[in-house]
């Protein structure tokens, strides 16, 4: 059994059970790029073994009664369980990604937005479904692969998912499993009608590799410093950590043009972003939306020709 971690410190709002056994919820302020008064139980979402299947993990701002967000009985709120989010998104991986993003809106609304983003960025939602619902189960049940480990999602997305024959196979499997309908599966094959997706894969892979090498070099240099020097550089270290995690995560919302621009920076991409950060107000590096805006501003400022070229093509 896995060792459970405590995520309760991240929660927004709280739940109580009164003397009569009635469960009541109070909203709390969730602060991010957007903010709202919501109920959000990280511990229940990430440690489902500790809670019943009916445990509510998220209540949007408008799911509380009008002007009443304190000690509201459970039957008066429209809450979502962990399984509700998995059913909506089609995979645990996609549900986790969306749960992290939810800050005030209804999950259905955010899911529509994320689905549109997926269509423009390699159909990563369908890739998550394929990885979790088809690739991994088929891999572990294959007797010829006994004792082997399946590749991680990023490797699956960058290799199998970018191969036309492989993608068609996994989309057909999702249709067989009833996870996708045929129209959605056919739409997820449209990337192979042109060349831009192939180029995006090349540039995004290059940026991830460069960021990884640069971060490893940065960490090695910091380990040679004294404790006092490391403490003095704590903000820089945090910046590198957050930007590295963002750039190497295939689920970030960067577009083809961003990757093409950042690939030109080679293995100094984080250092150049750090220098730019020092010239302006400190970036809220704990927020993906603000990191995206920061990188977008940087890429457009220093690589205008790439965005101008794409605008002309459109």
Secondary structure as the mmCIF struct_conf table of DSSP 4:
data_model
#
loop_
_struct_conf.conf_type_id
_struct_conf.id
_struct_conf.beg_label_comp_id
_struct_conf.beg_label_asym_id
_struct_conf.beg_label_seq_id
_struct_conf.end_label_comp_id
_struct_conf.end_label_asym_id
_struct_conf.end_label_seq_id
HELX_LH_PP_P HELX_LH_PP_P1 UNK A 2 UNK A 5
HELX_RH_3T_P HELX_RH_3T_P1 UNK A 8 UNK A 10
STRN STRN1 UNK A 12 UNK A 12
BEND BEND1 UNK A 13 UNK A 13
STRN STRN2 UNK A 14 UNK A 17
TURN_TY1_P TURN_TY1_P1 UNK A 19 UNK A 20
BEND BEND2 UNK A 21 UNK A 21
STRN STRN3 UNK A 23 UNK A 26
STRN STRN4 UNK A 28 UNK A 30
BEND BEND3 UNK A 32 UNK A 34
STRN STRN5 UNK A 36 UNK A 40
HELX_RH_AL_P HELX_RH_AL_P1 UNK A 42 UNK A 46
HELX_RH_3T_P HELX_RH_3T_P2 UNK A 48 UNK A 50
BEND BEND4 UNK A 51 UNK A 51
TURN_TY1_P TURN_TY1_P2 UNK A 53 UNK A 54
STRN STRN6 UNK A 56 UNK A 59
HELX_RH_3T_P HELX_RH_3T_P3 UNK A 61 UNK A 63
BEND BEND5 UNK A 64 UNK A 64
HELX_LH_PP_P HELX_LH_PP_P2 UNK A 65 UNK A 65
TURN_TY1_P TURN_TY1_P3 UNK A 66 UNK A 67
BEND BEND6 UNK A 70 UNK A 71
STRN STRN7 UNK A 72 UNK A 73
HELX_RH_3T_P HELX_RH_3T_P4 UNK A 74 UNK A 76
BEND BEND7 UNK A 77 UNK A 77
STRN STRN8 UNK A 80 UNK A 81
HELX_RH_AL_P HELX_RH_AL_P2 UNK A 82 UNK A 89
BEND BEND8 UNK A 90 UNK A 91
HELX_RH_AL_P HELX_RH_AL_P3 UNK A 92 UNK A 101
BEND BEND9 UNK A 103 UNK A 105
HELX_RH_AL_P HELX_RH_AL_P4 UNK A 107 UNK A 120
TURN_TY1_P TURN_TY1_P4 UNK A 121 UNK A 123
HELX_RH_AL_P HELX_RH_AL_P5 UNK A 124 UNK A 129
HELX_RH_PI_P HELX_RH_PI_P1 UNK A 130 UNK A 135
HELX_RH_AL_P HELX_RH_AL_P6 UNK A 136 UNK A 141
HELX_RH_3T_P HELX_RH_3T_P5 UNK A 143 UNK A 145
TURN_TY1_P TURN_TY1_P5 UNK A 146 UNK A 147
HELX_LH_PP_P HELX_LH_PP_P3 UNK A 150 UNK A 152
HELX_RH_AL_P HELX_RH_AL_P7 UNK A 153 UNK A 158
TURN_TY1_P TURN_TY1_P6 UNK A 159 UNK A 159
HELX_RH_3T_P HELX_RH_3T_P6 UNK A 160 UNK A 162
BEND BEND10 UNK A 163 UNK A 163
HELX_RH_AL_P HELX_RH_AL_P8 UNK A 164 UNK A 177
TURN_TY1_P TURN_TY1_P7 UNK A 178 UNK A 178
BEND BEND11 UNK A 179 UNK A 180
HELX_RH_AL_P HELX_RH_AL_P9 UNK A 182 UNK A 187
TURN_TY1_P TURN_TY1_P8 UNK A 188 UNK A 189
HELX_RH_3T_P HELX_RH_3T_P7 UNK A 190 UNK A 193
BEND BEND12 UNK A 194 UNK A 195
HELX_RH_AL_P HELX_RH_AL_P10 UNK A 196 UNK A 222
TURN_TY1_P TURN_TY1_P9 UNK A 223 UNK A 224
BEND BEND13 UNK A 225 UNK A 225
HELX_RH_AL_P HELX_RH_AL_P11 UNK A 227 UNK A 232
TURN_TY1_P TURN_TY1_P10 UNK A 233 UNK A 233
HELX_RH_AL_P HELX_RH_AL_P12 UNK A 234 UNK A 247
TURN_TY1_P TURN_TY1_P11 UNK A 248 UNK A 248
TURN_TY1_P TURN_TY1_P12 UNK A 250 UNK A 251
BEND BEND14 UNK A 252 UNK A 252
HELX_RH_AL_P HELX_RH_AL_P13 UNK A 256 UNK A 263
TURN_TY1_P TURN_TY1_P13 UNK A 264 UNK A 265
HELX_RH_3T_P HELX_RH_3T_P8 UNK A 266 UNK A 268
HELX_RH_AL_P HELX_RH_AL_P14 UNK A 269 UNK A 279
BEND BEND15 UNK A 280 UNK A 281
HELX_LH_PP_P HELX_LH_PP_P4 UNK A 282 UNK A 283
TURN_TY1_P TURN_TY1_P14 UNK A 285 UNK A 286
HELX_RH_AL_P HELX_RH_AL_P15 UNK A 288 UNK A 302
HELX_RH_AL_P HELX_RH_AL_P16 UNK A 304 UNK A 313
#
